[in-house]
Structures are given as C-alpha cells and as structure tokens.
Amino acid sequence: MVMGSQLACAVLAHADPRQLRRLIAALDPLTVILHVDASTPDDVFHEMTAGLPDRVLVTPRVATGWAAFGAVAAELIAYEWVLERTSATHVAWMSGADYPIISVT
C-alpha cells in the first residue's frame, strides 16, 4: 500500500458539502486535489471549499456531465496538478461520494 507523501487523492465532487468534508477529514494527512463540477451551484461550491486545510488544492471548475468529455478534462487537470504541485508518485481517483474503508495513516 502506498501512503504518506507518495499518495495524493484526486476527488471529483458534485454535491453534499458535508460528505465531502467528511471524506477530506478521513484522507488526512494526504494531499487532496479537489475538482467541483461547474454545474454545482455557487453557494454549494463555497460551502464545499470555504476554510479547507492547506493540503487541499481546488482546481478550476469544468462541467462534468454524465458521459461527457468534461469528466475526462477534470481528471487530466487533477493529474497535472498532482505532477506540478506534489511529490506524489501515485494517485487515488475518487468521487465526492467515496469513503476509504481503512485508515490512510
């Protein structure tokens, strides 16, 4: 299992700020590259991103409709950010509805 600074988590979120914050807390101390769908209402986006820890980096928003290229574009942006902004050698790709089944520490 890859842990610590070797692993970064890329999270694609659409809704449910409470669940997203729970996920981010569960991923501590890992770096999280967060993408919030551009279709998410601004008030929900702000609730999702206000006051996040420094280890969470929020990417530019892209519309990620079902079976649309936007989801691929968001994923590519996240991978680019991992390569440019972290020392991670592995990436766990997750949705905002996912949750780890074991501790990351």
Rosetta silent file (secondary structure, phi, psi, omega in degrees, C-alpha in Angstrom):
SEQUENCE: MVMGSQLACAVLAHADPRQLRRLIAALDPLTVILHVDASTPDDVFHEMTAGLPDRVLVTPRVATGWAAFGAVAAELIAYEWVLERTSATHVAWMSGADYPIISVT
SCORE:     score description
SCORE:     0.000 S_00000001
   1 L     0.000  138.112 -179.830    0.000    0.000    0.000 S_00000001
   2 L   -96.283  124.983 -178.359    1.289    3.491   -0.879 S_00000001
   3 L  -131.920 -179.529  175.787    0.914    6.036    1.893 S_00000001
   4 H    65.859 -145.783 -175.106    2.187    9.415    3.024 S_00000001
   5 H   -69.329  -11.170  179.103    3.541   11.910    0.546 S_00000001
   6 H   -74.059  -20.844 -176.989    3.716    9.207   -2.141 S_00000001
   7 E  -115.035  130.806  170.944   -0.077    9.170   -2.494 S_00000001
   8 E  -120.089  153.502  179.471   -2.324   12.044   -3.483 S_00000001
   9 E  -113.947  126.054  173.843   -6.104   11.849   -3.831 S_00000001
  10 E  -101.406  123.493 -175.124   -7.940   13.435   -6.725 S_00000001
  11 E  -120.233  126.283  175.010  -11.591   13.990   -5.822 S_00000001
  12 E  -104.713  113.697 -175.952  -14.357   14.884   -8.264 S_00000001
  13 E  -117.511  150.893 -179.716  -17.308   16.304   -6.320 S_00000001
  14 L  -125.386  -35.455 -172.135  -20.767   17.456   -7.383 S_00000001
  15 L  -156.638 -179.791  173.707  -22.878   17.883   -4.241 S_00000001
  16 L    63.467   71.881  179.222  -23.136   17.205   -0.500 S_00000001
  17 H   -55.577  -35.938 -178.680  -20.620   19.509    1.197 S_00000001
  18 H   -64.300  -45.551  177.650  -20.988   17.621    4.490 S_00000001
  19 H   -64.178  -41.468  179.820  -19.972   14.286    2.927 S_00000001
  20 H   -61.033  -44.186  179.176  -17.107   15.948    1.046 S_00000001
  21 H   -65.342  -35.753  176.417  -15.716   17.463    4.258 S_00000001
  22 H   -64.077  -43.407  177.785  -16.030   14.077    5.980 S_00000001
  23 H   -61.941  -47.168 -179.375  -14.070   12.486    3.122 S_00000001
  24 H   -60.671  -40.819  177.776  -11.365   15.169    3.241 S_00000001
  25 H   -63.793  -39.577 -179.161  -11.004   14.678    7.006 S_00000001
  26 H   -68.567  -24.021 -178.680  -10.704   10.906    6.538 S_00000001
  27 L   -88.273   -1.207  179.335   -7.916   11.422    3.973 S_00000001
  28 L   -61.634  129.599   16.840   -5.762   13.465    6.375 S_00000001
  29 L  -103.761   17.902 -176.148   -2.746   13.863    6.010 S_00000001
  30 L   -69.119  149.885  172.139   -2.833   13.151    2.253 S_00000001
  31 E   -70.831  135.844  177.898   -2.869   15.898   -0.350 S_00000001
  32 E  -118.700  124.456  172.079   -6.287   16.213   -1.975 S_00000001
  33 E   -98.442  112.102 -172.578   -6.710   17.690   -5.441 S_00000001
  34 E  -106.141  127.285  171.463  -10.365   18.745   -5.460 S_00000001
  35 E  -117.159  125.985  175.703  -12.463   19.396   -8.521 S_00000001
  36 E  -109.041  124.818 -178.819  -16.029   20.643   -8.037 S_00000001
  37 L   -48.682  135.105  178.899  -18.301   20.323  -11.071 S_00000001
  38 L   -63.479  -19.520  178.240  -19.001   23.682  -12.735 S_00000001
  39 L   -79.328  -12.150  177.530  -22.703   22.736  -12.679 S_00000001
  40 L   -68.209  130.795 -179.991  -22.679   22.764   -8.877 S_00000001
  41 L   -56.620  146.253 -176.593  -24.429   25.933   -7.648 S_00000001
  42 H   -56.427  -39.244 -179.288  -22.034   28.634   -6.427 S_00000001
  43 H   -65.211  -36.354  177.344  -23.407   28.605   -2.872 S_00000001
  44 H   -70.011  -41.671  176.737  -22.792   24.844   -2.633 S_00000001
  45 H   -56.886  -46.623 -179.382  -19.309   25.275   -4.137 S_00000001
  46 H   -65.565  -36.772  176.369  -18.459   27.883   -1.500 S_00000001
  47 H   -65.457  -35.657  179.550  -19.786   25.639    1.263 S_00000001
  48 H   -70.773  -32.260 -168.283  -17.606   22.818   -0.083 S_00000001
  49 H  -110.974  -11.665 -177.732  -14.427   24.875   -0.323 S_00000001
  50 L   -67.607  129.264  172.855  -14.509   27.512    2.424 S_00000001
  51 L    69.880   24.441  178.640  -11.847   27.030    5.077 S_00000001
  52 L   -69.823  153.453  176.832  -10.310   23.848    3.690 S_00000001
  53 L   -64.976  159.757 -178.049   -6.907   22.781    5.043 S_00000001
  54 L   -60.798  -22.239 -178.344   -3.791   23.787    3.083 S_00000001
  55 L   -77.160   -4.108  177.919   -3.331   20.191    1.886 S_00000001
  56 E  -103.920  121.201  179.896   -6.494   20.548   -0.259 S_00000001
  57 E  -110.936  124.915 -175.950   -5.945   22.201   -3.642 S_00000001
  58 E   -99.410  120.398 -178.308   -9.034   23.278   -5.585 S_00000001
  59 L   -81.527  165.740  171.705   -8.725   23.092   -9.373 S_00000001
  60 L   -59.830  147.635 -175.826  -10.555   25.267  -11.899 S_00000001
  61 L   -86.191  137.253  177.020  -14.121   24.090  -12.426 S_00000001
  62 L  -129.084  143.043  175.005  -15.202   22.220  -15.549 S_00000001
  63 L   -69.701  127.090 -175.101  -18.701   20.963  -16.371 S_00000001
  64 L  -122.019   58.391  179.457  -18.570   17.185  -15.914 S_00000001
  65 L   -62.401  157.887 -178.579  -21.867   15.943  -17.263 S_00000001
  66 L   -57.503  130.394  177.529  -22.581   12.223  -17.499 S_00000001
  67 L    58.610   30.650  179.107  -20.714   10.555  -20.408 S_00000001
  68 L  -114.305  158.443 -178.317  -19.219   13.898  -21.444 S_00000001
  69 H   -65.683  -20.253 -179.439  -15.591   14.827  -22.063 S_00000001
  70 H   -55.015  -36.550  178.600  -15.697   17.265  -19.143 S_00000001
  71 H   -64.646  -38.941  177.065  -15.141   14.418  -16.680 S_00000001
  72 H   -67.044  -43.563  179.323  -12.004   13.422  -18.591 S_00000001
  73 H   -60.285  -43.104  178.668  -10.845   17.050  -18.697 S_00000001
  74 H   -62.763  -40.462  178.706  -11.315   17.387  -14.921 S_00000001
  75 H   -64.913  -43.427  179.113   -9.346   14.186  -14.363 S_00000001
  76 H   -63.357  -40.125  176.251   -6.499   15.362  -16.604 S_00000001
  77 H   -60.553  -44.480 -179.531   -6.355   18.696  -14.764 S_00000001
  78 H   -61.392  -45.082  178.799   -6.162   16.839  -11.451 S_00000001
  79 H   -61.774  -42.664  178.000   -3.312   14.618  -12.678 S_00000001
  80 H   -59.721  -43.433  179.258   -1.463   17.674  -13.977 S_00000001
  81 H   -64.678  -39.554  177.448   -1.848   19.381  -10.586 S_00000001
  82 H   -59.262  -47.596 -178.619   -0.564   16.279   -8.781 S_00000001
  83 H   -64.933  -39.127 -175.925    2.537   16.256  -11.002 S_00000001
  84 H   -82.735  -29.216 -168.113    3.144   20.011  -10.733 S_00000001
  85 H  -117.286   -1.862 -178.501    2.249   20.644   -7.088 S_00000001
  86 L  -136.143  171.308  173.626    3.081   17.476   -5.132 S_00000001
  87 L  -103.217   14.792 -177.052    5.789   14.864   -4.757 S_00000001
  88 L   -63.628  144.219  175.203    3.225   12.056   -5.075 S_00000001
  89 L  -108.210   -9.458  179.791    4.091    9.006   -7.127 S_00000001
  90 E  -138.294  152.079  179.131    0.554    7.547   -7.027 S_00000001
  91 E  -130.354  131.373  170.953   -2.949    8.995   -7.345 S_00000001
  92 E  -100.031  118.268  179.917   -6.210    7.642   -5.961 S_00000001
  93 E   -91.873  125.694 -174.372   -9.084    8.892   -8.133 S_00000001
  94 E  -137.260  159.003  168.836  -12.287    9.293   -6.111 S_00000001
  95 E   -97.901  164.694  177.512  -15.721   10.843   -6.264 S_00000001
  96 L   -65.523  -12.775  178.952  -17.037   13.070   -3.503 S_00000001
  97 L   -93.691   -5.275  179.570  -19.347   10.207   -2.524 S_00000001
  98 L   -77.391  166.502  177.103  -16.478    7.758   -1.897 S_00000001
  99 L  -157.319  134.252 -178.915  -15.045    6.961    1.524 S_00000001
 100 L   -65.736  143.533 -179.727  -11.929    4.980    2.483 S_00000001
 101 L   -90.920  -13.160  173.303  -12.590    1.574    4.025 S_00000001
 102 L  -133.553  163.285  178.558   -9.352    1.690    6.031 S_00000001
 103 L   -65.330  146.248  177.946   -7.382    4.493    7.653 S_00000001
 104 L   -86.997   -3.745  178.866   -4.888    6.295    5.428 S_00000001
 105 L  -107.901    0.000    0.000   -2.357    6.530    8.265 S_00000001
